[in-house]
Amino acid sequence: MMKNQRYLTLACVLTLALAAGASAVVRRASARSVEGEAYAIRGGTVVTVTGATIPKGVVIIRDGLIVAVGVDVPVPADARVIDATGMTVYPGLIDSYTSLGLQTAATPAPAGRGAARVAVAIPAATTPQTTTPPSSGLKPEVMAADELKVTAETFDTPRSAGITTALTSPSSGIFQGQSALINLGDGEPEKLILKSPATLNVTFTTSRGGTYPTSLMGVFSFLRQSLLDAQHYRAEWERYNRNKRGVTRPQVDKSLAALQPVLSGELPVIFRANTEREIKRAIELGEEFKLKYLIAGGTQSYEIADWLKQKKATVLLSLNYPQRPTDIEDPESESLRTLRERADAPKAAAALSKAGVRFAFQSGYLARPQDFIANAARAIEAGLAKEEAVKALTIYPAQIFGVAEQLGSIEKGKIANLVVTSGDLFDRRTQVKYVFVDGKQYDVKAPTQAGPPGRGGFGGRPGGPGARPNAAEGAGATGVWSITTDSPQGPLQQTLTLRQDGDSLSGEIESPFGKFPVTGRASGNEVTFDFTANVQDRQMPVSGRGTIEGNSIRGTLSIHGQNFEFTGTRTPR
């Protein structure tokens, strides 16, 4: 009886989950490479990025590396020859802010793995942490490298859009965890990691359901107090290590230990900030604690480009431009400021470049990776030099993340991450023809939700002439979702109906156990939500977070401190 009641309770609560994440593609990526195998890409225009562009050039690949680049380069007898005549060869593109390869919201890393190294003998926690953060998602010790789950088809879509490397980090919480820079290949996750940890990622997302912090001011207060606590923690351990006899040993804290490399400048911090206010407050916090910081997002960075240059700031500029909601009843009701911000967003890259601000492009969780290039092309149309756009996708992020000796340009000795296109990268008619990651050739899959014929492999530019309407584009969370939640008893099915009004969400969840109202908020393609389940006359608060990608959604549901994964798809209209 107790077992059945427990099942019903868990099942009823889990059926209320808001989902997040696309169902795995059943196609298997084809990676063709064996140890020692060589490739020769010849006849194409080779855009080296750091050197001269080579017409009718030759690039030789062996053992995952570029071994020769030039005009009259001898082709090894055992090399597979790719005729790139009339095509263009670029370094593989780098997306500098994603959650690629992370199938679930991150959970704390196992003891001893999550805490970073520090100069003094401050231990990583090998016992349960003594100071628990006030809510979930606030643990800087979480490491993306421990959360990678990669199958043969995981990176099919971004790879087919020319993206071969990405910075990946969990997408929920304030302290999102320590990111990893990975190559988008296949096989064991450990073989894909280029750098870990690469950064500590921080957002200014407020908590829902009355859990601290619930305001932007509260978020900054929490961050400031966490850094102050980390300073105190460091001082206490330094004092103890100088004289251990007769001194009480400080308590171990994984979260505070993980912040030590941040305070010492060994580990950069990425602040995800879009508005002018958020950007300025993030930089003030970084300067207060002498952090090595970067700004991710930067939607309104064009308004303060000269100020950012004075601050020597680095921006990971989002290419996920603001879009008009598809369900807006009266387009004329939008404010002039909203319209202006939407129109000016593509101008940010040119403004940063003109001011001399170091920047790189990132997708900003675009639902369609092929729009990564299409929106970079919009930045060129808005005044950014094409050469700068290429660098912002290749060598600039490689320099920012400290891997320019390995990636970002076509040079002898660098990792063979390459993309061969039918023409100029930013021409809407261009298609990706060949992709190499770590010297392996991968099949190029047709992009999902592509534009009409003649719009190119990147699906055309959003809103361009002749573009085919896409129900998922800009649809936000509105729709009827078929949800599957994982539970110890097996998968549970339910239906979730959501309505999005601006950044507010409302709706209901229906299951065999009843129907319950859902409320929440949306920010870009991220959603947070709260609801209360009435289970056996008990009121049970539930909260969750998710990420929407087109018509798919994936995330986690939190019930009394326990997290459950959920996924779902939107029913076609």
QUIMO-V271067 format. One record per backbone hydrogen bond with DSSP energy under -1.0 kcal/mol. NH is the residue of the N-H (numbers start at 1). CO is the residue of the C=O. E is the energy in kcal/mol with one decimal. If there is no record, write none. Layout:
# QUIMO-V271067
NH_CO_E ; NH_CO_E
This chain:
# QUIMO-V271067
5_1_-2.5 ; 6_2_-2.4 ; 7_3_-2.1 ; 8_4_-2.6 ; 9_5_-2.6 ; 10_6_-2.4 ; 11_7_-3.1 ; 12_8_-2.7 ; 13_9_-2.1 ; 14_10_-2.9 ; 15_11_-1.9 ; 16_13_-1.6 ; 17_14_-2.0 ; 20_553_-1.4 ; 20_566_-1.3 ; 32_441_-2.7 ; 37_34_-2.5 ; 39_61_-2.1 ; 40_80_-2.9 ; 41_59_-2.9 ; 42_82_-2.2 ; 43_57_-1.9 ; 45_87_-2.6 ; 46_54_-2.9 ; 47_89_-2.8 ; 48_46_-1.1 ; 50_48_-1.7 ; 54_46_-2.7 ; 57_44_-2.8 ; 58_70_-3.0 ; 59_41_-2.4 ; 60_68_-2.6 ; 61_39_-2.8 ; 62_65_-2.4 ; 65_62_-2.0 ; 66_414_-2.8 ; 67_60_-2.4 ; 68_60_-1.1 ; 70_58_-2.0 ; 79_76_-1.5 ; 80_38_-2.6 ; 82_40_-3.3 ; 84_42_-3.0 ; 87_84_-2.8 ; 88_421_-2.3 ; 89_45_-3.1 ; 90_419_-3.0 ; 92_417_-2.6 ; 93_162_-2.4 ; 94_393_-2.8 ; 95_165_-2.5 ; 96_361_-1.3 ; 98_167_-2.1 ; 102_99_-1.7 ; 113_110_-2.3 ; 114_110_-1.0 ; 122_120_-2.4 ; 130_252_-1.1 ; 142_139_-1.4 ; 144_178_-3.0 ; 146_143_-1.2 ; 147_144_-1.6 ; 149_101_-2.8 ; 156_153_-1.6 ; 159_155_-2.2 ; 160_156_-2.1 ; 162_159_-2.0 ; 163_158_-2.4 ; 164_93_-2.4 ; 165_93_-1.7 ; 166_182_-2.4 ; 167_95_-2.3 ; 168_180_-2.8 ; 169_98_-2.1 ; 174_137_-1.1 ; 176_174_-1.1 ; 176_201_-2.4 ; 178_142_-3.5 ; 179_199_-2.4 ; 180_168_-2.2 ; 181_195_-2.6 ; 182_166_-2.8 ; 183_192_-2.6 ; 184_164_-2.8 ; 185_183_-1.7 ; 191_188_-1.5 ; 192_189_-1.7 ; 194_181_-3.4 ; 195_181_-1.5 ; 198_179_-2.2 ; 200_268_-2.6 ; 201_177_-2.5 ; 202_270_-3.2 ; 203_174_-2.3 ; 207_213_-3.6 ; 219_215_-2.3 ; 220_216_-2.2 ; 221_217_-2.2 ; 222_218_-2.6 ; 223_219_-2.6 ; 224_220_-2.7 ; 225_221_-2.6 ; 226_222_-2.4 ; 227_223_-2.1 ; 228_224_-2.3 ; 229_225_-2.8 ; 230_226_-2.0 ; 231_227_-2.1 ; 232_228_-2.3 ; 233_229_-2.7 ; 234_230_-2.2 ; 235_231_-2.3 ; 236_232_-2.5 ; 237_233_-2.0 ; 238_234_-2.5 ; 239_235_-2.4 ; 240_236_-2.1 ; 241_237_-2.6 ; 242_238_-1.3 ; 243_239_-1.1 ; 247_244_-1.4 ; 257_253_-2.2 ; 258_254_-2.2 ; 260_257_-1.2 ; 263_259_-2.1 ; 264_260_-2.0 ; 266_261_-1.6 ; 267_261_-2.0 ; 269_292_-2.8 ; 270_200_-2.9 ; 271_294_-3.1 ; 272_202_-2.9 ; 273_296_-2.2 ; 279_275_-2.7 ; 280_276_-2.4 ; 281_277_-2.3 ; 282_278_-2.5 ; 283_279_-2.2 ; 284_280_-2.3 ; 285_281_-2.1 ; 286_282_-2.4 ; 287_283_-2.7 ; 288_284_-2.3 ; 289_285_-1.6 ; 291_286_-3.0 ; 294_269_-2.4 ; 295_314_-2.9 ; 296_271_-2.8 ; 297_316_-2.7 ; 298_273_-2.8 ; 300_274_-2.6 ; 301_298_-1.9 ; 303_300_-1.6 ; 304_301_-1.3 ; 308_304_-2.5 ; 309_305_-1.9 ; 310_306_-2.0 ; 311_307_-1.8 ; 312_309_-1.4 ; 313_308_-2.5 ; 315_358_-2.2 ; 316_295_-3.8 ; 317_360_-2.3 ; 318_297_-2.6 ; 319_362_-2.2 ; 321_319_-1.4 ; 326_474_-1.3 ; 328_325_-1.0 ; 333_330_-2.5 ; 334_331_-1.4 ; 339_335_-2.1 ; 340_336_-2.6 ; 341_337_-2.7 ; 342_338_-1.9 ; 343_339_-2.0 ; 344_340_-2.5 ; 345_341_-1.3 ; 347_344_-2.0 ; 348_345_-1.7 ; 351_347_-2.1 ; 352_348_-2.6 ; 353_349_-2.5 ; 354_350_-2.6 ; 355_351_-1.9 ; 357_352_-2.6 ; 360_315_-2.0 ; 361_392_-2.5 ; 362_317_-2.4 ; 371_368_-2.3 ; 372_369_-2.0 ; 374_370_-1.3 ; 375_371_-2.8 ; 376_372_-1.0 ; 377_373_-2.4 ; 378_374_-1.2 ; 379_375_-1.4 ; 380_376_-1.5 ; 381_377_-2.3 ; 382_378_-1.4 ; 383_380_-1.9 ; 384_379_-2.2 ; 389_385_-2.0 ; 390_386_-2.2 ; 391_387_-2.0 ; 392_388_-2.3 ; 396_391_-2.7 ; 398_394_-1.5 ; 399_395_-2.5 ; 400_396_-2.6 ; 401_397_-2.3 ; 402_399_-1.1 ; 403_398_-3.0 ; 406_403_-1.9 ; 407_403_-2.4 ; 410_48_-1.6 ; 411_409_-1.0 ; 413_66_-3.7 ; 414_411_-1.8 ; 415_406_-2.1 ; 416_64_-2.6 ; 417_415_-2.2 ; 418_436_-1.5 ; 419_90_-2.4 ; 420_434_-2.8 ; 421_88_-2.8 ; 422_431_-2.7 ; 427_424_-1.6 ; 430_427_-2.1 ; 433_420_-3.2 ; 434_420_-1.8 ; 436_418_-2.9 ; 437_440_-2.1 ; 439_416_-2.1 ; 440_437_-2.1 ; 441_32_-1.4 ; 442_435_-2.6 ; 443_30_-1.6 ; 455_452_-1.8 ; 457_430_-2.0 ; 459_456_-1.7 ; 464_461_-2.4 ; 467_464_-2.1 ; 475_472_-1.6 ; 478_475_-1.1 ; 479_498_-2.3 ; 481_496_-3.8 ; 482_569_-2.9 ; 483_494_-2.8 ; 484_567_-3.0 ; 485_492_-2.3 ; 486_565_-2.3 ; 490_487_-2.1 ; 492_485_-2.0 ; 494_483_-1.7 ; 495_510_-2.2 ; 496_481_-2.8 ; 497_508_-2.6 ; 498_479_-2.8 ; 499_506_-2.8 ; 501_504_-2.7 ; 504_501_-2.1 ; 505_520_-2.9 ; 506_499_-1.8 ; 507_518_-1.1 ; 508_497_-2.0 ; 509_516_-2.5 ; 510_495_-3.0 ; 511_514_-2.1 ; 514_511_-1.8 ; 516_509_-2.1 ; 518_507_-2.5 ; 519_530_-2.1 ; 520_505_-1.7 ; 521_528_-2.3 ; 522_503_-2.3 ; 523_526_-3.1 ; 526_523_-2.2 ; 527_546_-2.5 ; 528_521_-2.5 ; 529_544_-1.8 ; 530_519_-3.0 ; 531_542_-1.9 ; 533_540_-2.6 ; 535_538_-2.8 ; 538_535_-1.4 ; 540_533_-2.7 ; 542_531_-2.8 ; 543_558_-1.8 ; 544_529_-1.8 ; 545_556_-1.9 ; 546_527_-2.3 ; 547_554_-2.7 ; 548_525_-3.4 ; 549_552_-2.7 ; 552_549_-1.4 ; 553_21_-1.3 ; 553_568_-2.0 ; 554_20_-9.9 ; 554_547_-1.7 ; 555_566_-2.0 ; 556_545_-2.0 ; 557_564_-2.5 ; 558_543_-3.8 ; 559_562_-2.7 ; 562_559_-2.0 ; 564_557_-2.0 ; 566_555_-2.0 ; 567_484_-2.5 ; 568_553_-1.8 ; 569_482_-1.6 ; 570_551_-2.5 ; 571_480_-3.5
